[in-house]
């Protein structure tokens, strides 16, 4: 995909990956519509990079519909929709039900709702591109948070399904599965900080993948290596991950939880 002169929507643009992607797309000559639940910060960042801002809470289907309709009314058909906004929250099964629901809505259902309302339009045009942000946690797992691991597995699975189902009908799909990236998401995950890459590095990877129309986008060679080991010998992989989790918990500190309490957020604050 040549992104120049394309109409591109990115969610979760108040910080982190979303802001980096929106910035890079503007630089590449796209018409960018940035969106975030944090209207004040999101609008400020959008103005700084030369994007138009539309506030939206992706945990609500009606907000995603409103975002899509707004872009169609002002710019026209969406060429690339980057469903990027995400949150990390919780630890194990004791995580509150309302937090399980929140992370499900933001990390999974936002992708579903975007596809529900964009795919018919893209099929009618015979073209369109969906870029969904998941995580290397969708390929492997997340060492701190069960809700994060579960929802990122689901996000990757949904992107796979979209690619398989609509790939021969003009709709391209890519799934972004980064490991540690220097964003607010890893503030409380020191093990990820050890090998974290910059958001500019990630944006380079995304641009390369979009040009090649490549489905899976990773940021670390360890992601696919670990995924291959997981597939070839699950028991060995589980043993390795148990050891890695002990290391992660030791770095985090005795008795602490990476995502306990208020959700750690990329692009969007917790819903009231």
Secondary structure, 3 states (H helix, E strand, C coil): CCCCCCEEEEECCCCHHHHHHHHHHHHCCCEEEEEECCHHHHHHHHHHHCCEEEECCCCCHHHHHHHHHHHHHHCCCCCEEEECCEEECCCCCCCCHHHHHHHHHHHHHHHHHHHHHHHHHHHHHCCEEEEEECCHHHHCCCCCCHHHHHHHHHHHHHHHHHHHHHHHHCEEEEEEECCCECCHHHCCCHHHHCCCECHHHHHHHHHHHHHHCCCEEECCHHHHHHHHHHHHCHHHHHHHHHHHHHHHHHHHCCCCCCCCCCCEEECCCCCC
